[in-house]
Amino acid sequence: MNFTNSIEAGKRARNVIPGGVNSPVRAFKGVGGDPVFFAKGQGSRLTDIDGNSYIDYVGAWGPLILGHAFPLVVEAVQKTVTDGTAFGAPTERESELAEIICSMVPSIGMIRLVNSGTEATMSAARLARGFTGREFIVKFEGCYHGHGDSFLIAAGSGALTFGIPDSAGVTSAAAGTTLVAQYNDSESVKRIFHEYGDRIAAVIVEPVAGNMGVILPEMTFLPYLREITKKYGALLIFDEVMTGFRLSAGGAQELFGITPDITTLGKIIGGGLPIAAYGGSKEIMSYVAPCGPVYQAGTLSGNPIAVAAGIAMLKALKSDLSIYKKLEKTTSHLAASLEKECRSAGILCVCNHIGSMMTLFFNRNKSVMSYNDAIGSDKELFGRYFHAMLESGIYLPPSQFESWFISSAHSHDDIESTLAKSKDVLRKIGGAR
């Protein structure tokens, strides 16, 4: 493939944008080379500015569960934009979207719309602290909750530890109120609660981790989090920015039968436009201003165009819940076939998948169930696989540690074409080692 225009666009962008990108993973640092610049998306496909076409497994990092430029979403946006782009005042559409979300997500009785997943998780943590009167938040190593200071925290040196800043500009004060446990390790949570229990405001967790690659919770892990938070009077926050409305109509909490106290949402509720939300019971949400003392505001919160796109997306999903079984079947087939092809090529791998999310880990372990498992993956091999697949017209997440997203727009032919091209690529990179 010819990437001349993308390479030139990258040079131009780097003159005026840090790294030439407005979000770091887009820079291809995880796989090497130059990022691709895109011009158009339609259904399951992307077209770049050089005219190359790809089957897309990024899907704007999750929101496009029905594919690019889904007609009902496009129609809603086109119709709404002619009425104005923003008001900074209430609209009826905001209530309509809130009502749909409350009807679909088990734990949510009241919701506040915001502009991004980061804003949703930051606000959820503040609400948890305001509601409980406590200061500490427990998070899990490898789980990503946006770029708020409280969440850009890495694990320290011990099993029971204060977090340490994982980014320049994050203060030790911010890190000092975040405690880091290990995903799928209930004992690490137990030790933290034993030491700090009556000072912990909340535990925040991706119920299915998606930002260290897809990692599923062990059977007893989420129930234990629900049990121990109730025991100590702390809140349980499910970060469903990625899993909400993707794993099921009610998200991961419906799938696993766990009811959190606060839920954060994003991605799909905007149908590809920037919007997110946090919600919980009416008792907890009554602490949010102007009803209560926890302040949070945003001029563009509930933007009419994003809200209209979200209504169209959620109505489409709600009208045909069979989509979730179809997506799961497609994803299971893709994952199992990729694992089989890796074995045939002599490449060790683990392909974690759930619903319409999956990650192919080039990993020697029999399973990948934690951050420590994930980081043992062969990043160099994944980089070679990524670029060979890109040259073959398959666009994958440019990092070993991200989720692939399958949409209803992916046809049988798309999947079989992906598998055929992957088979050739795996044989080449397997034989070259």
C-alpha positions, 0 to 999 in steps of 0.5 A, a space after each residue: 500500500 502507498 502511505 505517502 499522503 499519511 506520512 506527509 500529513 503526519 509531518 504537518 501535524 507534528 509541527 502544531 500538535 504534540 506528536 502529531 496526534 490528539 490522543 497518544 495511542 494514535 501515534 503508533 508508538 506501540 507498534 512503530 511507524 507512522 500513523 494512518 490519517 483517515 478520510 471516511 468511514 462507512 459500515 465496517 470499513 475505513 478509507 485513508 487519505 491515500 485511498 486505501 481501504 481497510 476492514 476496521 476493528 477499532 471502531 473509534 475505540 468502541 462507540 460504533 457498535 452498529 458501524 461507521 455512519 450508521 444511517 439513523 445516527 447520521 439522520 439524527 445529527 443532520 436534523 438536529 444541527 439545523 436547529 442549533 449546535 449548542 444552547 448552554 440551557 436545558 433541552 427535552 432531548 437530554 431528558 429523553 436520553 436520560 430516560 432511555 439510559 435509566 430504563 436500560 441500566 439496572 443500577 441507574 435511577 438518575 444520571 448526569 450527562 458530561 462530555 467525556 469518559 474522563 469527566 465522568 470518572 472524575 465526577 464519579 470519584 468526587 461524588 463518592 467522596 462527597 457522599 461518604 465523607 471519605 478520601 481514598 479511592 481504590 483502583 486496579 493496576 492496568 485499568 484505565 479511567 481517563 486522564 484525571 490526576 487520581 487515576 494516572 497512578 501506578 502501583 508502588 512496590 508492595 502489595 499494599 501500597 499508596 499509588 505513585 504518579 504515572 505521569 509528570 504533572 500528577 502531584 504526590 497529593 493526588 497519588 496519596 489518596 489513590 490505593 492500587 490493587 491487582 485486578 482479579 486478586 481479591 486478596 490484594 483488595 482485602 489487605 487494602 480494606 483491612 488497613 484503610 477500610 473506614 477511610 475508603 470512599 469507593 472502589 472503581 473498576 472496569 468490570 471487564 478490563 479493556 485498557 490492558 487488553 481485554 481481561 475478563 473478571 474471574 468468577 468470584 472477583 466482582 461479587 467480592 468487590 460488591 461484598 467488601 464495599 458493602 461491608 465497609 460502607 464504601 461505594 462500588 463504581 463500575 467504569 462502563 465507559 467501554 462495556 456499557 451497551 456493548 456487552 449487553 443492553 444493560 452493560 457488564 453489570 447486567 451480564 454479571 448480575 452485579 449492581 454497582 452504586 455508581 456507573 460511568 458511561 460513554 462511547 456508545 451513548 454518543 453514537 460516535 459523538 463526544 458525550 458521557 455520563 455518570 449515574 446511580 441511585 436517586 439518593 446518591 445522585 441527589 448529592 450532585 449540584 444544584 441538589 447537593 454539595 458535590 459540584 460539577 458543571 459543563 457548558 457543553 454537557 448535554 450537547 443537543 447534537 451528541 444527545 440526538 446521536 445517542 438517542 438514535 443509537 440506543 433506540 436502535 439497540 433497544 429495538 433489536 436486542 438479538 444483536 448482542 447474541 449475533 455479535 458474540 457469535 461473530 467475535 467467538 468465531 473470530 477469536 477461536 479461529 485466530 488462536 487456531 491459526 497462531 498454533 498452526 504457525 507455531 506462535 503462542 497466543 491467548 485470545 481473550 474475548 467477551 461479547 463484541 470485544 477481544 484481544 489477541 495476546 502474543 503471550 506464552 501463558 495459558 491465560 491472561 488474567 491480570 496486568 502482570 500476565 498482559 505485560 508479558 506479551 510479545 510487543 515486538 511480534 504484535 508490531 510486526 503482525 499489526 503492520 503486516 495486517 495493515 498492509 493487507 487492508 486490516 486496521 487493528 488497534 495500534 497497541 498490544 494492550 487494547 481491545 478490538 471492537 466488532 460491529 454489526 456492520 462486519 459481514 461474514 465476508 469481512 470476518 473470513 477475509 480477515 482470517 484468510 489474511 491473518 493466516 498468511 501473515 501469521 505464517 510469515 511472521 512465525 517462520 521469520 522468527 
